[in-house]
Amino acid sequence: MTRIDLNSDLGESFGRYTIGNDDQVLDLITAANVACGFHAGDPNVMVQTVALAEAKGVAIGAHPGFPDLGGFGRRKLDMAPAEVKNMVTYQVSALMGFTKDHRLHHVKPHGALYNAAAKDLALARAICEGVAQVDDQLPLYGLAGSQLLVAAKEVGLPAYSEVFADRGYQADGSLVPRSQPNAVLTDPLAVAERALSMVQTQSVTAVTGETVPLKVDTICVHGDNQAALALVDQLRQTFTANGITIQAC
Protein backbone atom coordinates (compact mmCIF):
# COMPACT_ATOMS: atom_id res chain seq x y z
CA MET A 1 0.00 0.00 0.00
CA THR A 2 1.34 3.43 -0.95
CA ARG A 3 1.39 6.03 1.81
CA ILE A 4 2.16 9.73 1.57
CA ASP A 5 2.51 12.50 4.13
CA LEU A 6 0.78 15.73 3.15
CA ASN A 7 2.35 18.77 4.81
CA SER A 8 1.86 22.53 4.70
CA ASP A 9 3.78 25.58 5.91
CA LEU A 10 1.49 27.30 8.43
CA GLY A 11 1.45 29.74 11.35
CA GLU A 12 2.80 32.48 9.13
CA SER A 13 0.48 35.27 10.29
CA PHE A 14 2.14 38.05 12.29
CA GLY A 15 0.71 40.71 14.57
CA ARG A 16 -2.27 42.24 12.74
CA TYR A 17 -1.52 40.39 9.49
CA THR A 18 -3.35 37.15 8.74
CA ILE A 19 -1.90 34.84 6.10
CA GLY A 20 -3.60 31.69 4.82
CA ASN A 21 -6.52 29.57 5.99
CA ASP A 22 -4.70 27.54 8.62
CA ASP A 23 -7.74 26.30 10.52
CA GLN A 24 -9.28 24.80 7.35
CA VAL A 25 -6.03 23.52 5.88
CA LEU A 26 -5.32 21.68 9.15
CA ASP A 27 -8.45 19.60 8.55
CA LEU A 28 -6.89 18.17 5.39
CA ILE A 29 -3.16 17.66 6.04
CA THR A 30 -1.15 15.23 8.15
CA ALA A 31 1.79 17.45 9.14
CA ALA A 32 2.15 21.19 9.78
CA ASN A 33 5.41 23.13 9.51
CA VAL A 34 4.89 25.98 11.96
CA ALA A 35 6.79 29.26 11.59
CA CYS A 36 8.92 30.07 14.61
CA GLY A 37 8.90 33.87 14.67
CA PHE A 38 11.94 34.74 12.55
CA HIS A 39 10.56 34.80 8.99
CA ALA A 40 6.90 34.87 10.09
CA GLY A 41 4.72 34.07 13.06
CA ASP A 42 4.90 35.40 16.58
CA PRO A 43 4.42 33.81 20.02
CA ASN A 44 0.64 34.22 19.91
CA VAL A 45 0.36 32.76 16.42
CA MET A 46 2.69 29.93 17.38
CA VAL A 47 0.68 28.88 20.40
CA GLN A 48 -2.61 29.16 18.49
CA THR A 49 -1.34 27.12 15.55
CA VAL A 50 0.11 24.41 17.79
CA ALA A 51 -3.15 24.17 19.74
CA LEU A 52 -5.17 23.86 16.53
CA ALA A 53 -2.86 21.20 15.14
CA GLU A 54 -2.95 19.19 18.35
CA ALA A 55 -6.74 19.38 18.50
CA LYS A 56 -6.99 18.09 14.93
CA GLY A 57 -4.38 15.34 15.38
CA VAL A 58 -1.91 16.89 12.93
CA ALA A 59 1.82 16.22 13.41
CA ILE A 60 3.70 19.39 14.36
CA GLY A 61 7.03 20.40 12.90
CA ALA A 62 9.21 23.47 13.43
CA HIS A 63 9.75 25.70 10.39
CA PRO A 64 12.84 27.81 11.20
CA GLY A 65 14.00 30.48 8.78
CA PHE A 66 16.36 33.40 8.39
CA PRO A 67 15.56 36.46 10.59
CA ASP A 68 13.83 38.24 7.74
CA LEU A 69 10.26 39.32 8.55
CA GLY A 70 10.38 41.98 5.84
CA GLY A 71 11.25 39.48 3.14
CA PHE A 72 9.26 36.55 4.55
CA GLY A 73 12.48 34.58 4.90
CA ARG A 74 12.94 34.42 1.15
CA ARG A 75 16.14 36.47 1.05
CA LYS A 76 19.40 34.62 1.69
CA LEU A 77 21.39 36.14 4.53
CA ASP A 78 25.16 35.80 4.89
CA MET A 79 25.53 34.00 8.21
CA ALA A 80 28.37 31.90 9.60
CA PRO A 81 27.59 28.20 10.21
CA ALA A 82 27.78 28.67 13.99
CA GLU A 83 25.21 31.47 13.77
CA VAL A 84 22.91 29.29 11.69
CA LYS A 85 23.24 26.40 14.13
CA ASN A 86 22.32 28.62 17.08
CA MET A 87 19.48 30.28 15.17
CA VAL A 88 17.94 26.90 14.36
CA THR A 89 18.32 25.63 17.92
CA TYR A 90 16.63 28.78 19.22
CA GLN A 91 13.62 28.53 16.91
CA VAL A 92 13.08 24.79 17.29
CA SER A 93 13.27 25.10 21.07
CA ALA A 94 10.78 27.99 21.06
CA LEU A 95 8.14 26.04 19.17
CA MET A 96 8.75 22.90 21.19
CA GLY A 97 7.93 24.85 24.32
CA PHE A 98 4.37 25.43 23.12
CA THR A 99 3.56 21.74 22.56
CA LYS A 100 1.73 19.68 25.17
CA ASP A 101 4.52 17.16 25.70
CA HIS A 102 7.40 19.42 24.59
CA ARG A 103 8.09 17.20 21.59
CA LEU A 104 7.97 17.79 17.85
CA HIS A 105 7.38 15.46 14.93
CA HIS A 106 9.98 17.02 12.60
CA VAL A 107 11.89 20.12 11.52
CA LYS A 108 11.74 21.67 8.05
CA PRO A 109 13.79 24.79 7.24
CA HIS A 110 11.97 27.61 5.47
CA GLY A 111 12.44 29.53 2.25
CA ALA A 112 15.90 30.83 1.44
CA LEU A 113 17.45 28.83 4.27
CA TYR A 114 15.93 25.61 2.90
CA ASN A 115 16.89 26.31 -0.71
CA ALA A 116 20.43 27.40 0.09
CA ALA A 117 20.97 24.32 2.27
CA ALA A 118 19.84 22.15 -0.63
CA LYS A 119 23.14 22.99 -2.39
CA ASP A 120 25.47 24.10 0.44
CA LEU A 121 26.63 21.16 2.56
CA ALA A 122 28.26 23.34 5.24
CA LEU A 123 25.05 25.32 5.71
CA ALA A 124 23.01 22.12 5.67
CA ARG A 125 25.24 20.58 8.33
CA ALA A 126 24.86 23.67 10.54
CA ILE A 127 21.07 23.34 10.33
CA CYS A 128 21.21 19.67 11.25
CA GLU A 129 23.57 20.34 14.14
CA GLY A 130 21.16 23.00 15.39
CA VAL A 131 18.32 20.47 15.32
CA ALA A 132 20.44 17.79 17.00
CA GLN A 133 21.32 20.22 19.79
CA VAL A 134 17.65 20.13 20.77
CA ASP A 135 16.90 16.47 19.99
CA ASP A 136 19.28 14.17 18.13
CA GLN A 137 16.37 11.91 17.09
CA LEU A 138 14.19 14.69 15.66
CA PRO A 139 13.52 13.98 11.96
CA LEU A 140 14.32 16.49 9.25
CA TYR A 141 12.28 17.21 6.11
CA GLY A 142 14.58 18.12 3.21
CA LEU A 143 14.31 18.69 -0.53
CA ALA A 144 14.56 15.40 -2.42
CA GLY A 145 18.12 14.77 -3.59
CA SER A 146 19.53 17.71 -1.65
CA GLN A 147 22.61 18.31 0.48
CA LEU A 148 20.26 18.80 3.43
CA LEU A 149 19.49 15.08 3.37
CA VAL A 150 23.19 14.27 3.02
CA ALA A 151 23.95 16.40 6.08
CA ALA A 152 21.15 14.78 8.09
CA LYS A 153 22.73 11.39 7.47
CA GLU A 154 26.18 12.68 8.46
CA VAL A 155 24.84 14.20 11.69
CA GLY A 156 22.72 11.13 12.45
CA LEU A 157 19.25 12.66 12.16
CA PRO A 158 16.36 10.70 10.67
CA ALA A 159 15.27 12.39 7.44
CA TYR A 160 12.41 12.38 4.96
CA SER A 161 12.56 13.34 1.31
CA GLU A 162 10.20 16.18 0.45
CA VAL A 163 8.66 17.27 -2.85
CA PHE A 164 6.43 20.24 -3.65
CA ALA A 165 3.01 19.96 -5.23
CA ASP A 166 2.71 23.69 -5.92
CA ARG A 167 6.20 24.57 -7.18
CA GLY A 168 7.92 24.20 -10.53
CA TYR A 169 11.14 22.18 -10.77
CA GLN A 170 14.39 22.81 -12.61
CA ALA A 171 16.37 20.08 -14.35
CA ASP A 172 18.79 19.74 -11.39
CA GLY A 173 15.93 19.00 -8.96
CA SER A 174 15.90 22.48 -7.42
CA LEU A 175 12.81 24.67 -7.32
CA VAL A 176 12.17 27.32 -9.94
CA PRO A 177 12.97 30.71 -8.34
CA ARG A 178 9.84 32.67 -7.48
CA SER A 179 11.02 35.51 -9.70
CA GLN A 180 10.65 33.29 -12.78
CA PRO A 181 7.57 32.02 -14.66
CA ASN A 182 5.98 28.72 -13.62
CA ALA A 183 7.48 28.92 -10.14
CA VAL A 184 4.18 28.74 -8.22
CA LEU A 185 1.31 26.51 -9.35
CA THR A 186 -2.30 27.22 -8.40
CA ASP A 187 -4.61 25.05 -10.55
CA PRO A 188 -6.01 22.34 -8.21
CA LEU A 189 -6.65 19.64 -10.81
CA ALA A 190 -3.33 20.14 -12.61
CA VAL A 191 -1.42 20.22 -9.32
CA ALA A 192 -3.14 17.08 -8.03
CA GLU A 193 -2.51 15.10 -11.22
CA ARG A 194 1.14 16.16 -11.20
CA ALA A 195 1.49 15.23 -7.53
CA LEU A 196 -0.09 11.84 -8.18
CA SER A 197 2.43 11.23 -10.95
CA MET A 198 5.26 12.26 -8.63
CA VAL A 199 4.18 9.68 -6.06
CA GLN A 200 3.55 6.91 -8.59
CA THR A 201 6.69 7.42 -10.70
CA GLN A 202 9.03 8.91 -8.05
CA SER A 203 9.91 11.61 -10.55
CA VAL A 204 8.82 15.02 -11.81
CA THR A 205 8.96 16.79 -15.16
CA ALA A 206 11.11 19.92 -15.05
CA VAL A 207 9.88 23.15 -16.62
CA THR A 208 12.40 22.52 -19.40
CA GLY A 209 11.05 19.04 -20.08
CA GLU A 210 13.57 16.75 -18.39
CA THR A 211 12.45 13.89 -16.14
CA VAL A 212 13.94 14.38 -12.67
CA PRO A 213 14.07 11.33 -10.35
CA LEU A 214 12.76 12.11 -6.85
CA LYS A 215 12.24 10.06 -3.72
CA VAL A 216 8.85 11.05 -2.32
CA ASP A 217 8.18 10.63 1.41
CA THR A 218 6.21 13.82 2.02
CA ILE A 219 4.58 16.36 -0.27
CA CYS A 220 4.11 20.04 0.53
CA VAL A 221 1.64 22.78 -0.32
CA HIS A 222 2.60 26.27 0.83
CA GLY A 223 0.12 27.78 3.26
CA ASP A 224 0.58 31.25 1.77
CA ASN A 225 -0.34 30.02 -1.71
CA GLN A 226 -3.61 31.79 -2.57
CA ALA A 227 -5.06 28.45 -3.65
CA ALA A 228 -3.71 26.39 -0.72
CA LEU A 229 -7.06 25.22 0.62
CA ALA A 230 -8.35 24.15 -2.80
CA LEU A 231 -5.03 22.45 -3.54
CA VAL A 232 -4.89 20.29 -0.41
CA ASP A 233 -8.56 19.42 -0.79
CA GLN A 234 -8.03 18.22 -4.37
CA LEU A 235 -4.83 16.40 -3.41
CA ARG A 236 -6.68 14.41 -0.76
CA GLN A 237 -9.46 13.52 -3.19
CA THR A 238 -7.03 12.47 -5.92
CA PHE A 239 -4.77 10.43 -3.65
CA THR A 240 -7.70 8.67 -1.99
CA ALA A 241 -9.32 7.88 -5.34
CA ASN A 242 -6.08 6.23 -6.44
CA GLY A 243 -5.64 4.07 -3.35
CA ILE A 244 -2.95 6.20 -1.70
CA THR A 245 -3.15 6.45 2.09
CA ILE A 246 -2.48 9.91 3.52
CA GLN A 247 -0.50 9.47 6.72
CA ALA A 248 2.22 11.37 8.57
CA CYS A 249 5.77 10.06 8.15
C-alpha positions as CSV (number, residue, x, y, z in Angstrom):
1,M,0.0,0.0,0.0
2,T,1.3,3.4,-0.9
3,R,1.4,6.0,1.8
4,I,2.2,9.7,1.6
5,D,2.5,12.5,4.1
6,L,0.8,15.7,3.2
7,N,2.3,18.8,4.8
8,S,1.9,22.5,4.7
9,D,3.8,25.6,5.9
10,L,1.5,27.3,8.4
11,G,1.5,29.7,11.3
12,E,2.8,32.5,9.1
13,S,0.5,35.3,10.3
14,F,2.1,38.0,12.3
15,G,0.7,40.7,14.6
16,R,-2.3,42.2,12.7
17,Y,-1.5,40.4,9.5
18,T,-3.4,37.1,8.7
19,I,-1.9,34.8,6.1
20,G,-3.6,31.7,4.8
21,N,-6.5,29.6,6.0
22,D,-4.7,27.5,8.6
23,D,-7.7,26.3,10.5
24,Q,-9.3,24.8,7.4
25,V,-6.0,23.5,5.9
26,L,-5.3,21.7,9.1
27,D,-8.5,19.6,8.5
28,L,-6.9,18.2,5.4
29,I,-3.2,17.7,6.0
30,T,-1.1,15.2,8.1
31,A,1.8,17.4,9.1
32,A,2.2,21.2,9.8
33,N,5.4,23.1,9.5
34,V,4.9,26.0,12.0
35,A,6.8,29.3,11.6
36,C,8.9,30.1,14.6
37,G,8.9,33.9,14.7
38,F,11.9,34.7,12.6
39,H,10.6,34.8,9.0
40,A,6.9,34.9,10.1
41,G,4.7,34.1,13.1
42,D,4.9,35.4,16.6
43,P,4.4,33.8,20.0
44,N,0.6,34.2,19.9
45,V,0.4,32.8,16.4
46,M,2.7,29.9,17.4
47,V,0.7,28.9,20.4
48,Q,-2.6,29.2,18.5
49,T,-1.3,27.1,15.5
50,V,0.1,24.4,17.8
51,A,-3.1,24.2,19.7
52,L,-5.2,23.9,16.5
53,A,-2.9,21.2,15.1
54,E,-2.9,19.2,18.4
55,A,-6.7,19.4,18.5
56,K,-7.0,18.1,14.9
57,G,-4.4,15.3,15.4
58,V,-1.9,16.9,12.9
59,A,1.8,16.2,13.4
60,I,3.7,19.4,14.4
61,G,7.0,20.4,12.9
62,A,9.2,23.5,13.4
63,H,9.7,25.7,10.4
64,P,12.8,27.8,11.2
65,G,14.0,30.5,8.8
66,F,16.4,33.4,8.4
67,P,15.6,36.5,10.6
68,D,13.8,38.2,7.7
69,L,10.3,39.3,8.6
70,G,10.4,42.0,5.8
71,G,11.3,39.5,3.1
72,F,9.3,36.5,4.5
73,G,12.5,34.6,4.9
74,R,12.9,34.4,1.1
75,R,16.1,36.5,1.0
76,K,19.4,34.6,1.7
77,L,21.4,36.1,4.5
78,D,25.2,35.8,4.9
79,M,25.5,34.0,8.2
80,A,28.4,31.9,9.6
81,P,27.6,28.2,10.2
82,A,27.8,28.7,14.0
83,E,25.2,31.5,13.8
84,V,22.9,29.3,11.7
85,K,23.2,26.4,14.1
86,N,22.3,28.6,17.1
87,M,19.5,30.3,15.2
88,V,17.9,26.9,14.4
89,T,18.3,25.6,17.9
90,Y,16.6,28.8,19.2
91,Q,13.6,28.5,16.9
92,V,13.1,24.8,17.3
93,S,13.3,25.1,21.1
94,A,10.8,28.0,21.1
95,L,8.1,26.0,19.2
96,M,8.7,22.9,21.2
97,G,7.9,24.9,24.3
98,F,4.4,25.4,23.1
99,T,3.6,21.7,22.6
100,K,1.7,19.7,25.2
101,D,4.5,17.2,25.7
102,H,7.4,19.4,24.6
103,R,8.1,17.2,21.6
104,L,8.0,17.8,17.9
105,H,7.4,15.5,14.9
106,H,10.0,17.0,12.6
107,V,11.9,20.1,11.5
108,K,11.7,21.7,8.1
109,P,13.8,24.8,7.2
110,H,12.0,27.6,5.5
111,G,12.4,29.5,2.2
112,A,15.9,30.8,1.4
113,L,17.4,28.8,4.3
114,Y,15.9,25.6,2.9
115,N,16.9,26.3,-0.7
116,A,20.4,27.4,0.1
117,A,21.0,24.3,2.3
118,A,19.8,22.1,-0.6
119,K,23.1,23.0,-2.4
120,D,25.5,24.1,0.4
121,L,26.6,21.2,2.6
122,A,28.3,23.3,5.2
123,L,25.1,25.3,5.7
124,A,23.0,22.1,5.7
125,R,25.2,20.6,8.3
126,A,24.9,23.7,10.5
127,I,21.1,23.3,10.3
128,C,21.2,19.7,11.2
129,E,23.6,20.3,14.1
130,G,21.2,23.0,15.4
131,V,18.3,20.5,15.3
132,A,20.4,17.8,17.0
133,Q,21.3,20.2,19.8
134,V,17.6,20.1,20.8
135,D,16.9,16.5,20.0
136,D,19.3,14.2,18.1
137,Q,16.4,11.9,17.1
138,L,14.2,14.7,15.7
139,P,13.5,14.0,12.0
140,L,14.3,16.5,9.2
141,Y,12.3,17.2,6.1
142,G,14.6,18.1,3.2
143,L,14.3,18.7,-0.5
144,A,14.6,15.4,-2.4
145,G,18.1,14.8,-3.6
146,S,19.5,17.7,-1.7
147,Q,22.6,18.3,0.5
148,L,20.3,18.8,3.4
149,L,19.5,15.1,3.4
150,V,23.2,14.3,3.0
151,A,23.9,16.4,6.1
152,A,21.2,14.8,8.1
153,K,22.7,11.4,7.5
154,E,26.2,12.7,8.5
155,V,24.8,14.2,11.7
156,G,22.7,11.1,12.4
157,L,19.2,12.7,12.2
158,P,16.4,10.7,10.7
159,A,15.3,12.4,7.4
160,Y,12.4,12.4,5.0
161,S,12.6,13.3,1.3
162,E,10.2,16.2,0.4
163,V,8.7,17.3,-2.9
164,F,6.4,20.2,-3.7
165,A,3.0,20.0,-5.2
166,D,2.7,23.7,-5.9
167,R,6.2,24.6,-7.2
168,G,7.9,24.2,-10.5
169,Y,11.1,22.2,-10.8
170,Q,14.4,22.8,-12.6
171,A,16.4,20.1,-14.3
172,D,18.8,19.7,-11.4
173,G,15.9,19.0,-9.0
174,S,15.9,22.5,-7.4
175,L,12.8,24.7,-7.3
176,V,12.2,27.3,-9.9
177,P,13.0,30.7,-8.3
178,R,9.8,32.7,-7.5
179,S,11.0,35.5,-9.7
180,Q,10.6,33.3,-12.8
181,P,7.6,32.0,-14.7
182,N,6.0,28.7,-13.6
183,A,7.5,28.9,-10.1
184,V,4.2,28.7,-8.2
185,L,1.3,26.5,-9.3
186,T,-2.3,27.2,-8.4
187,D,-4.6,25.0,-10.6
188,P,-6.0,22.3,-8.2
189,L,-6.7,19.6,-10.8
190,A,-3.3,20.1,-12.6
191,V,-1.4,20.2,-9.3
192,A,-3.1,17.1,-8.0
193,E,-2.5,15.1,-11.2
194,R,1.1,16.2,-11.2
195,A,1.5,15.2,-7.5
196,L,-0.1,11.8,-8.2
197,S,2.4,11.2,-10.9
198,M,5.3,12.3,-8.6
199,V,4.2,9.7,-6.1
200,Q,3.5,6.9,-8.6
201,T,6.7,7.4,-10.7
202,Q,9.0,8.9,-8.1
203,S,9.9,11.6,-10.6
204,V,8.8,15.0,-11.8
205,T,9.0,16.8,-15.2
206,A,11.1,19.9,-15.0
207,V,9.9,23.2,-16.6
208,T,12.4,22.5,-19.4
209,G,11.0,19.0,-20.1
210,E,13.6,16.8,-18.4
211,T,12.5,13.9,-16.1
212,V,13.9,14.4,-12.7
213,P,14.1,11.3,-10.3
214,L,12.8,12.1,-6.9
215,K,12.2,10.1,-3.7
216,V,8.9,11.1,-2.3
217,D,8.2,10.6,1.4
218,T,6.2,13.8,2.0
219,I,4.6,16.4,-0.3
220,C,4.1,20.0,0.5
221,V,1.6,22.8,-0.3
222,H,2.6,26.3,0.8
223,G,0.1,27.8,3.3
224,D,0.6,31.3,1.8
225,N,-0.3,30.0,-1.7
226,Q,-3.6,31.8,-2.6
227,A,-5.1,28.5,-3.6
228,A,-3.7,26.4,-0.7
229,L,-7.1,25.2,0.6
230,A,-8.3,24.1,-2.8
231,L,-5.0,22.4,-3.5
232,V,-4.9,20.3,-0.4
233,D,-8.6,19.4,-0.8
234,Q,-8.0,18.2,-4.4
235,L,-4.8,16.4,-3.4
236,R,-6.7,14.4,-0.8
237,Q,-9.5,13.5,-3.2
238,T,-7.0,12.5,-5.9
239,F,-4.8,10.4,-3.7
240,T,-7.7,8.7,-2.0
241,A,-9.3,7.9,-5.3
242,N,-6.1,6.2,-6.4
243,G,-5.6,4.1,-3.3
244,I,-2.9,6.2,-1.7
245,T,-3.2,6.5,2.1
246,I,-2.5,9.9,3.5
247,Q,-0.5,9.5,6.7
248,A,2.2,11.4,8.6
249,C,5.8,10.1,8.2
